[in-house]
Amino acid sequence: MRDAIALSILAAITLLMFAVAGLYYSAYNRYRASLGLPTDNTPVITLPTMRHH
């Protein structure tokens, strides 16, 4: 039972890291776009939920 709890915590941390990285990437892209710089449309993190283009 303890293994299942540890595994779920690990999965939650991993998902959280992906979410933070995705938010950071989109914010960085928006910052570059506001400066008039070309935005990189090839994200390292390709989460299906974050593709709103």
Secondary structure, 3 states (H helix, E strand, C coil): CHHHHHHHHHHHHHHHHHHHHHHHHHHHHHHHHHCCCCCCCCCCCCCHHHCCC
